Amino acid sequence: MTDSKESDTDTFPKLLIDRARRYADKPAMREKDLGIWQTWTWSQMLGEIRAFACGLHTLGFERGDRIVIIGDNRPRLYWTMAAAQALGGVPVPAYQDAAADEMQYVLEHAGARFAVVENQEQVDKVREVEGRCPELQEIVFDDPRGLDNYDHNHLYDFADVQQRGREFEKAHAEFFEQEVTRGRGSDVAVILYTSGTTGKPKGVVLSQDNVLITARNSIERDSLRQDDNILAYLPMAWVGDHIFSYGQAYVAGFCVHCPESPATVLQDLREVGPTYYFAPPRVFENLLTTVLIRMEDAGWIKRTMFHYFMGVARRAGPRILNSSPVPVLDRLLYSIGWFLVYGPLKNTLGMSRIRIAYTAGEAIGPEIFEFYRSLGINLKQLYGQTEAAVFVTMQPDNEVRSDTVGTPAPGVEVKINDNSEVLYRSPGVFLEYYKNAEATRETKTSDDWVHTGDAGYFDDEGHLRIIDRAKDVGKLTDEAMFAPKFLENKLKFFPEIKEAVTFGDGRDFVSAFVNIDLDAVGNWAERNNVAYASYQELAGHPQVYDLVQQCIDQVNRSLADDSHLASSQIQRFLVLHKELDPDDGELTRTRKVRRRIIADKYGMLIDAFYTDKDHCYIETDVTFEDGRKGSISATLEIRGVDRFEPLAKAS
């Protein structure tokens, strides 16, 4: 749906008032608390936001102020965004799992005077760095548990701030609406910090128009409705959550569900049964790993049935979703498989009611993508950026393929420059990088074309195909193309492999670091009587190396028949003695590989690949869960892998 008078709803607070009028008694937000789902209607949510906005005003919040928001997906944290916008302020969500020093950067760089946080853990982190953030004045918390004995000077309970606001409203009944009326579509709506793959995060400044127009266009493209619902479980600091759980929810008027905790997301997903779902590739990878582990633990009859009907699903499922012709026998077998396998599996995953599911953030392995579509889940890829308010390209129904990311989204222009870099221009193009005019000029041209940094091309059917990050695509010494992310995604299809990093630019052949998935490999070890006492011991076990090598062999066999990537077969690998970790700087908070840091940190291992060494000793600095620093050491095996000749040549 779209608004009949969009000029009257050109900001989120104006849209909120409109939704409270039009959908007064319909659910706007739900949260599971102590096992029970609590519901707020649109009119109730407006009342909560109005009270908090007025309370913030009594604390000194002024037009133009930045307010940092830290925590898991909680209704009050989403309400804070609308409350700040109603007063002409700017919400700045931060990653809740960030260390205190990382939070300091956002608080200090944004110049935030206010912080609204979820609980004691986040209060502690902000208090730890507030002395280094001179502009920070007031902290508000949602969950009061554990905070009774804290110094409450400049520390407030969310409910108390709302009570202050309600008292203020009694004497100033028109204040909230008057402040909302002052807002304009050109106002800054939010500052979202990038994950910082290549350095310090940049604050992407998006306007109300950026988010609202993009949300309206994408809703129209996918026919989202007021009766849809979504589970909000991804970091609020990530642009995907901001668009799906805030932007589109306000525009379409559908209900947003907040899980009880990160640990209960899968259970809550099954209870909610969302019709609209988004997850980055790593979530789909983890779900698939869980499914395959359970199948290996099942009896042989169930296991055999699963593998047989999944073979049918791979042949018929995606074709049925794309409305393509399917042989009668396959269609019949697929119907049987629906009752025996696909339907129960979708129910277990909480995906029985999904009409539209998206993945983005990085490339998803084609095998993983096809697995979900073969179950009848309408999973599609989109290509986007924080700087675009998400949407650059989207996959239309019946034109979904694993090797493309679709056609330009409504209102978006896309072009490819001479060095194969993708550029776009759209209503969602960001205003600027906050306090970074130089980076803004490097990324956005004077006529609003944005450099993505990604290499790609349009195929014959007009669909965009992304190869890799332009800076990451390289060449082997034989001039063959080396696309690391493509290879890594193929490796991560296997449940035994959680993370992979490949190397080859300027080298004679491709090599790889592998992180095992502790759940999957631990389950395998238990079934095969392989004893281990730690991740490090399991990762270095010879039989685990054999297991990983079997996965790499399958990847190499599939690469052998790819004319562009046959030379990229992996010839040497090792299994790292530790998991790559955001706390150690090796991954971003959205779990993207920081290649430069890994190259510096593990340079001696990379160099060892290209010698005759079959073992290499390394000592690595690590950050433990309690924040302490330490180091671990290991002598790692480096194993060679055979190449495969193309099948045509082999015959």
PyMOL commands that set and color helices and strands:
alter all, ss='L'
color gray80, all
select helices_A, chain A and resi 6-9+12-22+42-58+75-86+100-110+120-132+158-171+175-181+208-222+239-252+262-272+281-297+300-321+328-349+366-374+386-388+437-443+484-492+518-527+535-539+542-560+566-568+582-584+595-601+603-609+647-650
alter helices_A, ss='H'
color red, helices_A
select strands_A, chain A and resi 27-33+36-41+66-70+90-94+114-117+138-141+155-157+188-193+203-207+229-231+255-258+276-278+356-359+379-385+390-394+407-408+413-416+421-425+432-433+450-458+464-469+474-475+481-482+497-503+510-516+570-575+615-623+629-637+639-640
alter strands_A, ss='S'
color yellow, strands_A
deselect
rebuild
show_as cartoon
